[in-house]
Amino acid sequence: MIKFVLILAGLLVLYFILRSRKKTALAETGRLTPQQQEILRTRVDYYDELADEDKRLFERRIADFLQYVRIECVGASLTDTDRVLVASSAVIPVFGFPGWRYQNLTNVLLYPDTFDEEFQFQGGKRNITGMVGTGYMNGQMILSRAALLKGFSSASGKENTAIHEFVHLVDKSDGSTDGVPETVMKYDYSVPWLKLMHGEMRRIQQGKSDINPYALTNEAEFLAVASEYFFEKPGKFKEKHPEIYRQLSEIFDQDPAGTDHK
């Protein structure tokens, strides 16, 4: 029995050594597998719209993200699609910032469906699709796998839960989740940005805006909701909300509806 346990322990050690070497090799080459590249081509419209050189950079950024953030799936096996879509959601908001890493994130936990505030995904009162952890859960992100997949499907519309949560992390990088991501603001845009947000929030209240009313929750949620729309349907967002589009373009240093793409 002792001999069997020692053999099993040795096999486990060997497995983790080989796994670590494989991940290191991926980080050095910055390459994704052909299967992962195909997932990008068929599932991630943002990637598909990039120029060829930026596509390669996007792939390297995904490979890097997968090295320093652990992704786990509860109740199911983690797939390449899960990995690529989580990493894409992370890279999209910060693609304009070379070398960006989420210093406030170590793990992403995928639940099969919605969950509640106690992270239960069975039973009643399950209405949460994504959450950035605080307190003892600091450094953790919890996502509904169903919402993740929907966000990169033809049924997503202007919503993407995973991008929403990663925008919260960008916002939080200055120490406060308040809708004003000062870490990435090149200039002092906080006052005009807040005025613009509050003006649009009044329009939402009056039924004069097509931005999701969840943006009325607070300034942090406005930033995250508007950013989903900005990245998912940039052309439509620019047409309907040109000033907000301009401000978000400055904040994220990207122009997804313009010359940064094909």
C-alpha positions in Angstrom: 0.0 0.0 0.0 2.8 2.4 0.9 4.6 1.6 -2.4 1.4 2.4 -4.3 1.0 5.7 -2.5 4.6 6.7 -3.3 4.1 5.8 -7.0 0.9 7.8 -7.1 2.6 10.8 -5.5 5.5 10.5 -7.9 3.1 10.5 -10.9 1.3 13.6 -9.5 4.6 15.4 -9.1 5.6 14.5 -12.7 2.3 15.7 -14.0 2.6 19.1 -12.4 6.2 19.5 -13.6 5.2 18.7 -17.2 2.2 20.9 -16.9 4.4 23.8 -15.7 6.9 23.3 -18.5 4.1 23.4 -21.1 2.8 26.6 -19.7 6.3 28.1 -19.6 6.8 27.2 -23.2 3.6 28.9 -24.2 4.6 32.0 -22.4 8.0 32.1 -24.2 6.5 31.6 -27.7 3.4 33.6 -27.1 1.5 31.3 -29.4 -1.9 29.7 -29.2 -2.7 26.3 -30.6 -4.5 26.2 -34.0 -7.6 25.1 -32.1 -7.5 28.2 -29.9 -6.9 30.5 -32.8 -9.9 29.0 -34.5 -12.0 29.8 -31.4 -10.8 33.4 -31.7 -11.7 33.6 -35.4 -15.2 32.1 -35.0 -16.2 33.5 -31.5 -14.5 36.8 -30.9 -15.7 39.6 -33.2 -13.3 42.1 -31.7 -10.4 39.9 -32.6 -11.7 39.3 -36.1 -11.9 43.0 -36.8 -8.2 43.6 -35.9 -5.5 44.1 -38.5 -3.2 41.0 -38.9 -0.4 42.5 -36.8 -2.7 43.3 -34.0 -4.2 39.8 -34.2 -0.8 38.4 -33.4 -0.4 40.8 -30.5 -3.9 39.9 -29.2 -2.9 36.2 -29.2 0.3 36.9 -27.3 -1.6 38.9 -24.7 -4.1 36.0 -24.3 -1.1 33.6 -23.9 0.3 35.8 -21.2 -3.0 36.2 -19.3 -3.3 32.4 -19.2 0.0 32.1 -17.5 -0.6 34.4 -14.5 -4.4 33.8 -13.9 -5.8 30.4 -13.0 -9.2 29.5 -14.5 -11.3 26.8 -12.9 -14.7 25.4 -13.8 -17.2 24.2 -11.2 -19.3 21.1 -12.1 -17.7 20.6 -15.6 -14.4 20.2 -17.3 -12.6 23.4 -18.4 -12.4 23.7 -22.2 -10.2 25.6 -24.6 -13.3 27.7 -25.4 -13.7 28.7 -21.7 -10.0 29.7 -21.5 -9.9 31.7 -24.7 -13.2 33.5 -24.0 -12.2 34.4 -20.5 -8.8 35.6 -21.6 -10.3 37.6 -24.5 -12.7 39.3 -22.1 -9.6 40.3 -20.0 -7.5 41.5 -22.9 -10.2 43.5 -24.8 -10.6 46.4 -22.3 -6.8 46.8 -21.8 -5.6 46.1 -25.4 -4.6 49.8 -25.6 -2.2 49.4 -22.7 1.0 47.5 -23.6 2.2 45.3 -20.8 -0.9 45.6 -18.7 -1.4 42.8 -16.2 -4.3 42.5 -13.7 -2.4 42.9 -10.5 -5.7 42.5 -8.6 -6.7 39.1 -10.1 -5.3 35.6 -9.4 -8.3 33.3 -10.1 -11.4 33.1 -12.3 -14.0 30.6 -11.2 -16.6 29.6 -13.8 -20.0 28.4 -12.4 -22.3 26.5 -14.8 -25.1 29.1 -14.5 -26.2 32.0 -12.4 -25.4 32.1 -8.7 -26.4 34.0 -5.5 -24.4 36.2 -3.1 -23.2 33.1 -1.2 -21.9 31.6 -4.5 -24.6 28.9 -4.6 -25.6 27.9 -8.1 -28.5 25.6 -7.1 -31.8 26.6 -5.6 -33.8 29.8 -5.7 -32.8 33.5 -5.9 -29.9 32.9 -8.3 -29.6 36.1 -10.4 -25.9 36.9 -10.5 -23.9 36.3 -13.7 -20.6 37.8 -12.7 -18.8 39.2 -9.6 -15.4 40.6 -8.7 -14.5 39.3 -5.2 -13.9 41.5 -2.2 -12.7 40.8 1.3 -11.6 37.2 1.7 -12.5 36.7 -2.0 -10.2 39.5 -3.1 -8.3 38.6 -6.2 -11.1 36.3 -7.4 -13.6 36.7 -10.2 -16.7 34.5 -10.4 -18.5 34.2 -13.8 -21.5 32.3 -15.0 -20.2 30.0 -17.8 -23.5 30.3 -19.5 -23.2 34.1 -19.5 -19.6 33.9 -20.7 -20.6 31.8 -23.7 -23.7 34.0 -24.5 -21.5 37.2 -24.4 -19.6 35.9 -27.4 -22.6 34.5 -29.3 -24.8 36.1 -31.9 -27.4 36.5 -29.2 -25.2 38.8 -27.1 -26.5 42.1 -28.5 -24.6 44.9 -26.7 -24.0 42.9 -23.5 -21.0 40.9 -22.4 -20.9 39.9 -18.7 -17.2 38.9 -18.7 -16.0 42.2 -20.3 -18.3 44.0 -17.7 -16.4 42.3 -14.8 -13.0 43.0 -16.2 -13.8 46.6 -16.7 -14.7 46.6 -12.9 -11.1 45.3 -12.3 -9.6 48.1 -14.5 -11.7 50.6 -12.5 -10.6 49.0 -9.2 -6.9 49.2 -10.2 -6.6 52.7 -8.6 -7.9 51.4 -5.3 -11.6 52.5 -5.7 -14.4 51.0 -7.8 -16.1 54.2 -8.5 -16.6 54.5 -12.3 -13.5 56.7 -12.7 -10.5 54.5 -13.6 -7.8 57.0 -12.8 -5.0 54.5 -13.4 -5.7 54.5 -17.2 -7.0 58.1 -17.6 -4.2 60.0 -19.5 -5.6 63.4 -18.4 -7.8 64.7 -15.7 -11.1 63.7 -17.3 -12.8 62.7 -14.0 -15.0 65.8 -13.7 -16.2 65.9 -17.3 -16.6 62.2 -17.3 -18.7 62.3 -14.2 -20.9 65.0 -15.7 -21.4 63.0 -18.8 -22.3 59.9 -16.9 -24.8 61.7 -14.7 -26.4 63.4 -17.7 -26.8 60.0 -19.5 -28.1 58.4 -16.3 -30.9 61.0 -16.3 -31.7 60.2 -19.9 -31.9 56.5 -19.0 -34.3 57.3 -16.2 -36.4 59.3 -18.7 -36.5 56.4 -21.1 -34.5 58.4 -23.7 -31.4 56.1 -23.8 -30.8 52.6 -25.1 -28.1 51.9 -22.5 -29.1 49.1 -20.1 -30.9 50.6 -17.1 -28.6 48.5 -14.8 -26.2 51.4 -15.4 -28.4 53.5 -13.0 -27.1 51.4 -10.1 -24.1 53.6 -9.6 -21.2 55.2 -11.5 -19.1 52.0 -11.4 -21.9 50.0 -13.0 -22.5 52.8 -15.6 -18.8 52.5 -16.7 -19.0 48.7 -16.9 -22.4 48.7 -18.8 -21.4 51.4 -21.2 -18.1 49.7 -21.8 -19.9 46.4 -22.8 -21.8 48.4 -25.4 -18.6 50.2 -26.5 -16.7 47.0 -27.2 -19.6 44.8 -28.4 -21.3 47.2 -30.8 -18.9 50.1 -31.3 -20.4 51.4 -34.5 -23.9 51.6 -33.1 -22.6 53.1 -29.8 -20.6 55.8 -31.6 -23.7 56.7 -33.6 -26.1 56.9 -30.7 -23.7 58.2 -28.0 -20.9 60.1 -29.8 -19.6 62.0 -26.7 -19.6 59.0 -24.4 -17.9 57.0 -27.2 -15.2 59.7 -27.4 -14.6 59.7 -23.7 -14.4 55.9 -23.5 -12.1 55.9 -26.5 -9.8 58.3 -24.5 -10.1 56.2 -21.3 -9.3 52.8 -23.0 -7.0 54.3 -25.6 -8.9 52.5 -28.3 -11.2 53.3 -31.2 -13.0 50.0 -32.0 -15.3 51.6 -34.5 -12.5 53.5 -36.3 -9.0 53.3 -37.6 -7.6 51.0 -35.0 -9.3 48.1 -36.9 -9.5 46.9 -40.5 
